[in-house]
Amino acid sequence: MYEIIFYKNAKGESEIQEYLEKLRNKTDKNSKVNFAKINACIELLKKYGTVVLQYV
């Protein structure tokens, strides 16, 4: 299993984590679908690393 590390700026903020949190908290269908897709890709990267990108 691979570890996913999100970039953090000097203030310790991560734009991608903030974006994902906003998507997760929205109630519209598109946001929920987008969050699910991004989360699925992250889970694939955790499991297979960058090799999975050859099959996407």
SEFIZA-3560 file (N, C-alpha, C; in Angstrom, 3 decimals):
REM SEFIZA-3560
<numar><xx>0.837</xx><yy>-1.172</yy><zz>0.000</zz><atom>N</atom></numar>
<numar><xx>0.000</xx><yy>0.000</yy><zz>0.000</zz><atom>CA</atom></numar>
<numar><xx>0.886</xx><yy>1.241</yy><zz>0.000</zz><atom>C</atom></numar>
<numar><xx>0.500</xx><yy>2.221</yy><zz>-0.778</zz><atom>N</atom></numar>
<numar><xx>1.264</xx><yy>3.456</yy><zz>-0.895</zz><atom>CA</atom></numar>
<numar><xx>0.640</xx><yy>4.544</yy><zz>-0.019</zz><atom>C</atom></numar>
<numar><xx>1.463</xx><yy>5.506</yy><zz>0.345</zz><atom>N</atom></numar>
<numar><xx>0.996</xx><yy>6.631</yy><zz>1.140</zz><atom>CA</atom></numar>
<numar><xx>0.784</xx><yy>7.829</yy><zz>0.209</zz><atom>C</atom></numar>
<numar><xx>-0.346</xx><yy>8.483</yy><zz>0.347</zz><atom>N</atom></numar>
<numar><xx>-0.636</xx><yy>9.684</yy><zz>-0.428</zz><atom>CA</atom></numar>
<numar><xx>-0.312</xx><yy>10.887</yy><zz>0.450</zz><atom>C</atom></numar>
<numar><xx>0.548</xx><yy>11.750</yy><zz>-0.046</zz><atom>N</atom></numar>
<numar><xx>0.935</xx><yy>12.950</yy><zz>0.700</zz><atom>CA</atom></numar>
<numar><xx>0.514</xx><yy>14.158</yy><zz>-0.118</zz><atom>C</atom></numar>
<numar><xx>-0.323</xx><yy>14.988</yy><zz>0.471</zz><atom>N</atom></numar>
<numar><xx>-0.768</xx><yy>16.207</yy><zz>-0.198</zz><atom>CA</atom></numar>
<numar><xx>0.181</xx><yy>17.343</yy><zz>0.157</zz><atom>C</atom></numar>
<numar><xx>0.497</xx><yy>18.161</yy><zz>-0.832</zz><atom>N</atom></numar>
<numar><xx>1.360</xx><yy>19.317</yy><zz>-0.637</zz><atom>CA</atom></numar>
<numar><xx>0.706</xx><yy>20.282</yy><zz>0.348</zz><atom>C</atom></numar>
<numar><xx>1.507</xx><yy>20.843</yy><zz>1.244</zz><atom>N</atom></numar>
<numar><xx>1.050</xx><yy>21.887</yy><zz>2.163</zz><atom>CA</atom></numar>
<numar><xx>1.972</xx><yy>23.086</yy><zz>2.006</zz><atom>C</atom></numar>
<numar><xx>1.380</xx><yy>24.265</yy><zz>2.024</zz><atom>N</atom></numar>
<numar><xx>2.183</xx><yy>25.483</yy><zz>1.895</zz><atom>CA</atom></numar>
<numar><xx>2.844</xx><yy>25.821</yy><zz>3.235</zz><atom>C</atom></numar>
<numar><xx>3.518</xx><yy>26.945</yy><zz>3.295</zz><atom>N</atom></numar>
<numar><xx>4.249</xx><yy>27.339</yy><zz>4.502</zz><atom>CA</atom></numar>
<numar><xx>3.325</xx><yy>27.512</yy><zz>5.707</zz><atom>C</atom></numar>
<numar><xx>2.055</xx><yy>27.795</yy><zz>5.447</zz><atom>N</atom></numar>
<numar><xx>1.082</xx><yy>27.965</yy><zz>6.531</zz><atom>CA</atom></numar>
<numar><xx>0.476</xx><yy>26.637</yy><zz>6.979</zz><atom>C</atom></numar>
<numar><xx>0.873</xx><yy>25.567</yy><zz>6.310</zz><atom>N</atom></numar>
<numar><xx>0.341</xx><yy>24.249</yy><zz>6.640</zz><atom>CA</atom></numar>
<numar><xx>-1.004</xx><yy>23.962</yy><zz>5.991</zz><atom>C</atom></numar>
<numar><xx>-1.379</xx><yy>24.752</yy><zz>5.005</zz><atom>N</atom></numar>
<numar><xx>-2.655</xx><yy>24.579</yy><zz>4.317</zz><atom>CA</atom></numar>
<numar><xx>-2.474</xx><yy>23.738</yy><zz>3.061</zz><atom>C</atom></numar>
<numar><xx>-3.439</xx><yy>22.901</yy><zz>2.782</zz><atom>N</atom></numar>
<numar><xx>-3.418</xx><yy>22.070</yy><zz>1.581</zz><atom>CA</atom></numar>
<numar><xx>-4.638</xx><yy>22.402</yy><zz>0.735</zz><atom>C</atom></numar>
<numar><xx>-4.400</xx><yy>22.980</yy><zz>-0.440</zz><atom>N</atom></numar>
<numar><xx>-5.513</xx><yy>23.369</yy><zz>-1.308</zz><atom>CA</atom></numar>
<numar><xx>-6.353</xx><yy>22.169</yy><zz>-1.728</zz><atom>C</atom></numar>
<numar><xx>-5.721</xx><yy>21.052</yy><zz>-2.020</zz><atom>N</atom></numar>
<numar><xx>-6.479</xx><yy>19.878</yy><zz>-2.466</zz><atom>CA</atom></numar>
<numar><xx>-7.336</xx><yy>19.321</yy><zz>-1.341</zz><atom>C</atom></numar>
<numar><xx>-6.816</xx><yy>19.290</yy><zz>-0.131</zz><atom>N</atom></numar>
<numar><xx>-7.618</xx><yy>18.801</yy><zz>0.987</zz><atom>CA</atom></numar>
<numar><xx>-8.793</xx><yy>19.734</yy><zz>1.270</zz><atom>C</atom></numar>
<numar><xx>-8.565</xx><yy>21.043</yy><zz>1.154</zz><atom>N</atom></numar>
<numar><xx>-9.649</xx><yy>22.003</yy><zz>1.341</zz><atom>CA</atom></numar>
<numar><xx>-10.710</xx><yy>21.825</yy><zz>0.257</zz><atom>C</atom></numar>
<numar><xx>-10.285</xx><yy>21.625</yy><zz>-0.979</zz><atom>N</atom></numar>
<numar><xx>-11.215</xx><yy>21.416</yy><zz>-2.090</zz><atom>CA</atom></numar>
<numar><xx>-12.042</xx><yy>20.147</yy><zz>-1.875</zz><atom>C</atom></numar>
<numar><xx>-11.382</xx><yy>19.059</yy><zz>-1.492</zz><atom>N</atom></numar>
<numar><xx>-12.092</xx><yy>17.807</yy><zz>-1.261</zz><atom>CA</atom></numar>
<numar><xx>-13.089</xx><yy>17.937</yy><zz>-0.109</zz><atom>C</atom></numar>
<numar><xx>-12.715</xx><yy>18.655</yy><zz>0.923</zz><atom>N</atom></numar>
<numar><xx>-13.612</xx><yy>18.869</yy><zz>2.059</zz><atom>CA</atom></numar>
<numar><xx>-14.847</xx><yy>19.664</yy><zz>1.635</zz><atom>C</atom></numar>
<numar><xx>-14.642</xx><yy>20.690</yy><zz>0.799</zz><atom>N</atom></numar>
<numar><xx>-15.776</xx><yy>21.474</yy><zz>0.291</zz><atom>CA</atom></numar>
<numar><xx>-16.696</xx><yy>20.603</yy><zz>-0.557</zz><atom>C</atom></numar>
<numar><xx>-16.110</xx><yy>19.771</yy><zz>-1.428</zz><atom>N</atom></numar>
<numar><xx>-16.923</xx><yy>18.880</yy><zz>-2.256</zz><atom>CA</atom></numar>
<numar><xx>-17.718</xx><yy>17.908</yy><zz>-1.391</zz><atom>C</atom></numar>
<numar><xx>-17.084</xx><yy>17.361</yy><zz>-0.378</zz><atom>N</atom></numar>
<numar><xx>-17.744</xx><yy>16.382</yy><zz>0.486</zz><atom>CA</atom></numar>
<numar><xx>-18.942</xx><yy>17.010</yy><zz>1.208</zz><atom>C</atom></numar>
<numar><xx>-18.828</xx><yy>18.275</yy><zz>1.575</zz><atom>N</atom></numar>
<numar><xx>-19.879</xx><yy>18.934</yy><zz>2.347</zz><atom>CA</atom></numar>
<numar><xx>-21.008</xx><yy>19.510</yy><zz>1.496</zz><atom>C</atom></numar>
<numar><xx>-20.816</xx><yy>19.597</yy><zz>0.174</zz><atom>N</atom></numar>
<numar><xx>-21.872</xx><yy>20.112</yy><zz>-0.690</zz><atom>CA</atom></numar>
<numar><xx>-22.961</xx><yy>19.056</yy><zz>-0.856</zz><atom>C</atom></numar>
<numar><xx>-24.166</xx><yy>19.522</yy><zz>-1.153</zz><atom>N</atom></numar>
<numar><xx>-25.295</xx><yy>18.599</yy><zz>-1.239</zz><atom>CA</atom></numar>
<numar><xx>-25.762</xx><yy>18.326</yy><zz>-2.665</zz><atom>C</atom></numar>
<numar><xx>-25.235</xx><yy>19.065</yy><zz>-3.652</zz><atom>N</atom></numar>
<numar><xx>-25.705</xx><yy>18.833</yy><zz>-5.021</zz><atom>CA</atom></numar>
<numar><xx>-25.089</xx><yy>17.552</yy><zz>-5.601</zz><atom>C</atom></numar>
<numar><xx>-25.780</xx><yy>16.986</yy><zz>-6.566</zz><atom>N</atom></numar>
<numar><xx>-25.394</xx><yy>15.699</yy><zz>-7.147</zz><atom>CA</atom></numar>
<numar><xx>-24.017</xx><yy>15.741</yy><zz>-7.806</zz><atom>C</atom></numar>
<numar><xx>-23.728</xx><yy>16.798</yy><zz>-8.572</zz><atom>N</atom></numar>
<numar><xx>-22.442</xx><yy>16.887</yy><zz>-9.273</zz><atom>CA</atom></numar>
<numar><xx>-21.267</xx><yy>16.875</yy><zz>-8.302</zz><atom>C</atom></numar>
<numar><xx>-21.405</xx><yy>17.596</yy><zz>-7.203</zz><atom>N</atom></numar>
<numar><xx>-20.328</xx><yy>17.627</yy><zz>-6.209</zz><atom>CA</atom></numar>
<numar><xx>-20.103</xx><yy>16.252</yy><zz>-5.597</zz><atom>C</atom></numar>
<numar><xx>-21.196</xx><yy>15.564</yy><zz>-5.309</zz><atom>N</atom></numar>
<numar><xx>-21.088</xx><yy>14.222</yy><zz>-4.727</zz><atom>CA</atom></numar>
<numar><xx>-20.439</xx><yy>13.248</yy><zz>-5.707</zz><atom>C</atom></numar>
<numar><xx>-20.818</xx><yy>13.354</yy><zz>-6.986</zz><atom>N</atom></numar>
<numar><xx>-20.237</xx><yy>12.482</yy><zz>-8.012</zz><atom>CA</atom></numar>
<numar><xx>-18.746</xx><yy>12.788</yy><zz>-8.181</zz><atom>C</atom></numar>
<numar><xx>-18.407</xx><yy>14.070</yy><zz>-8.260</zz><atom>N</atom></numar>
<numar><xx>-17.001</xx><yy>14.452</yy><zz>-8.409</zz><atom>CA</atom></numar>
<numar><xx>-16.168</xx><yy>14.005</yy><zz>-7.225</zz><atom>C</atom></numar>
<numar><xx>-16.696</xx><yy>14.160</yy><zz>-6.018</zz><atom>N</atom></numar>
<numar><xx>-15.965</xx><yy>13.713</yy><zz>-4.835</zz><atom>CA</atom></numar>
<numar><xx>-15.741</xx><yy>12.201</yy><zz>-4.893</zz><atom>C</atom></numar>
<numar><xx>-16.768</xx><yy>11.466</yy><zz>-5.263</zz><atom>N</atom></numar>
<numar><xx>-16.648</xx><yy>10.005</yy><zz>-5.338</zz><atom>CA</atom></numar>
<numar><xx>-15.600</xx><yy>9.580</yy><zz>-6.368</zz><atom>C</atom></numar>
<numar><xx>-15.576</xx><yy>10.248</yy><zz>-7.517</zz><atom>N</atom></numar>
<numar><xx>-14.588</xx><yy>9.912</yy><zz>-8.553</zz><atom>CA</atom></numar>
<numar><xx>-13.163</xx><yy>10.207</yy><zz>-8.089</zz><atom>C</atom></numar>
<numar><xx>-12.983</xx><yy>11.386</yy><zz>-7.512</zz><atom>N</atom></numar>
<numar><xx>-11.643</xx><yy>11.756</yy><zz>-7.035</zz><atom>CA</atom></numar>
<numar><xx>-11.201</xx><yy>10.807</yy><zz>-5.932</zz><atom>C</atom></numar>
<numar><xx>-12.102</xx><yy>10.507</yy><zz>-5.018</zz><atom>N</atom></numar>
<numar><xx>-11.773</xx><yy>9.606</yy><zz>-3.917</zz><atom>CA</atom></numar>
<numar><xx>-11.426</xx><yy>8.207</yy><zz>-4.431</zz><atom>C</atom></numar>
<numar><xx>-12.147</xx><yy>7.739</yy><zz>-5.444</zz><atom>N</atom></numar>
<numar><xx>-11.849</xx><yy>6.429</yy><zz>-6.034</zz><atom>CA</atom></numar>
<numar><xx>-10.454</xx><yy>6.417</yy><zz>-6.654</zz><atom>C</atom></numar>
<numar><xx>-10.092</xx><yy>7.494</yy><zz>-7.336</zz><atom>N</atom></numar>
<numar><xx>-8.753</xx><yy>7.587</yy><zz>-7.934</zz><atom>CA</atom></numar>
<numar><xx>-7.670</xx><yy>7.596</yy><zz>-6.853</zz><atom>C</atom></numar>
<numar><xx>-7.910</xx><yy>8.320</yy><zz>-5.787</zz><atom>N</atom></numar>
<numar><xx>-6.941</xx><yy>8.361</yy><zz>-4.684</zz><atom>CA</atom></numar>
<numar><xx>-6.777</xx><yy>6.975</yy><zz>-4.075</zz><atom>C</atom></numar>
<numar><xx>-7.888</xx><yy>6.263</yy><zz>-3.911</zz><atom>N</atom></numar>
<numar><xx>-7.815</xx><yy>4.903</yy><zz>-3.356</zz><atom>CA</atom></numar>
<numar><xx>-7.038</xx><yy>3.967</yy><zz>-4.285</zz><atom>C</atom></numar>
<numar><xx>-7.219</xx><yy>4.106</yy><zz>-5.601</zz><atom>N</atom></numar>
<numar><xx>-6.448</xx><yy>3.303</yy><zz>-6.554</zz><atom>CA</atom></numar>
<numar><xx>-4.957</xx><yy>3.622</yy><zz>-6.458</zz><atom>C</atom></numar>
<numar><xx>-4.635</xx><yy>4.906</yy><zz>-6.328</zz><atom>N</atom></numar>
<numar><xx>-3.230</xx><yy>5.295</yy><zz>-6.174</zz><atom>CA</atom></numar>
<numar><xx>-2.642</xx><yy>4.727</yy><zz>-4.893</zz><atom>C</atom></numar>
<numar><xx>-3.416</xx><yy>4.716</yy><zz>-3.822</zz><atom>N</atom></numar>
<numar><xx>-2.946</xx><yy>4.129</yy><zz>-2.558</zz><atom>CA</atom></numar>
<numar><xx>-2.645</xx><yy>2.641</yy><zz>-2.737</zz><atom>C</atom></numar>
<numar><xx>-3.512</xx><yy>1.976</yy><zz>-3.473</zz><atom>N</atom></numar>
<numar><xx>-3.383</xx><yy>0.528</yy><zz>-3.615</zz><atom>CA</atom></numar>
<numar><xx>-2.294</xx><yy>0.120</yy><zz>-4.613</zz><atom>C</atom></numar>
<numar><xx>-2.252</xx><yy>0.796</yy><zz>-5.776</zz><atom>N</atom></numar>
<numar><xx>-1.375</xx><yy>0.358</yy><zz>-6.852</zz><atom>CA</atom></numar>
<numar><xx>-0.227</xx><yy>1.306</yy><zz>-7.179</zz><atom>C</atom></numar>
<numar><xx>-0.220</xx><yy>2.493</yy><zz>-6.600</zz><atom>N</atom></numar>
<numar><xx>0.805</xx><yy>3.477</yy><zz>-6.943</zz><atom>CA</atom></numar>
<numar><xx>0.549</xx><yy>4.047</yy><zz>-8.324</zz><atom>C</atom></numar>
<numar><xx>1.564</xx><yy>4.574</yy><zz>-8.939</zz><atom>N</atom></numar>
<numar><xx>1.394</xx><yy>5.220</yy><zz>-10.237</zz><atom>CA</atom></numar>
<numar><xx>1.223</xx><yy>4.237</yy><zz>-11.389</zz><atom>C</atom></numar>
<numar><xx>1.404</xx><yy>2.967</yy><zz>-11.149</zz><atom>N</atom></numar>
<numar><xx>1.197</xx><yy>1.955</yy><zz>-12.196</zz><atom>CA</atom></numar>
<numar><xx>-0.240</xx><yy>1.987</yy><zz>-12.676</zz><atom>C</atom></numar>
<numar><xx>-1.167</xx><yy>2.310</yy><zz>-11.801</zz><atom>N</atom></numar>
<numar><xx>-2.587</xx><yy>2.347</yy><zz>-12.154</zz><atom>CA</atom></numar>
<numar><xx>-2.855</xx><yy>3.375</yy><zz>-13.256</zz><atom>C</atom></numar>
<numar><xx>-2.048</xx><yy>4.388</yy><zz>-13.376</zz><atom>N</atom></numar>
<numar><xx>-2.274</xx><yy>5.415</yy><zz>-14.390</zz><atom>CA</atom></numar>
<numar><xx>-2.173</xx><yy>4.860</yy><zz>-15.804</zz><atom>C</atom></numar>
<numar><xx>-1.500</xx><yy>3.744</yy><zz>-15.997</zz><atom>N</atom></numar>
<numar><xx>-1.384</xx><yy>3.133</yy><zz>-17.309</zz><atom>CA</atom></numar>
<numar><xx>-2.742</xx><yy>2.578</yy><zz>-17.775</zz><atom>C</atom></numar>
<numar><xx>-3.630</xx><yy>2.282</yy><zz>-16.842</zz><atom>N</atom></numar>
<numar><xx>-4.887</xx><yy>1.624</yy><zz>-17.159</zz><atom>CA</atom></numar>
<numar><xx>-6.085</xx><yy>2.555</yy><zz>-17.103</zz><atom>C</atom></numar>
<numar><xx>-5.884</xx><yy>3.800</yy><zz>-16.746</zz><atom>N</atom></numar>
<numar><xx>-7.012</xx><yy>4.739</yy><zz>-16.626</zz><atom>CA</atom></numar>
<numar><xx>-7.263</xx><yy>5.401</yy><zz>-17.949</zz><atom>C</atom></numar>
//
